[in-house]
């Protein structure tokens, strides 16, 4: 059976961002005044795991502890030092040529590449080559676009300076539109 501190840990881990204490209490199905003992127990239990509970007056978040910072830094540096590889370059090219002003969703990247691109998107985000923004049409998904860092790395000042930009952007747009049309025909 999951204890309240264990349930709070699972919720905060899954959230991956600050969560309102009121919302956390609601998810745990307890009163807000009953949350402090749960957080105190959780705070004590996560210390040995290299984690910390960060709290403001209204929010709480699960983070790595300051003592783990050197180890986390090594992880990030090792990921950044590796080559992007073919998958990363394909993903970056798909975003560069298809993103437009609004950006491109991961499902659109996956459709163009024909494979799951989540690891490549994560790597590009970690390296600061792409950024994700909430999709205004559907807040459950992100739209990805090149960063100024990516443009500088490529030696260009705007996406339209990419080789064969007009042709490849049009082709990528047509491919995604065709895929969306196929999906809408299959959906009853």
Secondary structure as UniProt FT lines:
FT   HELIX           4..15
FT   STRAND          19..20
FT   HELIX           21..28
FT   HELIX           32..34
FT   HELIX           35..46
FT   HELIX           47..49
FT   STRAND          51..55
FT   STRAND          59..64
FT   HELIX           66..68
FT   HELIX           69..81
FT   HELIX           85..98
FT   TURN            100..102
FT   STRAND          104..105
FT   HELIX           106..113
FT   HELIX           118..126
FT   TURN            127..128
FT   STRAND          130..135
FT   TURN            136..137
FT   STRAND          138..146
FT   HELIX           148..154
FT   HELIX           159..161
FT   TURN            163..164
FT   HELIX           165..186
//
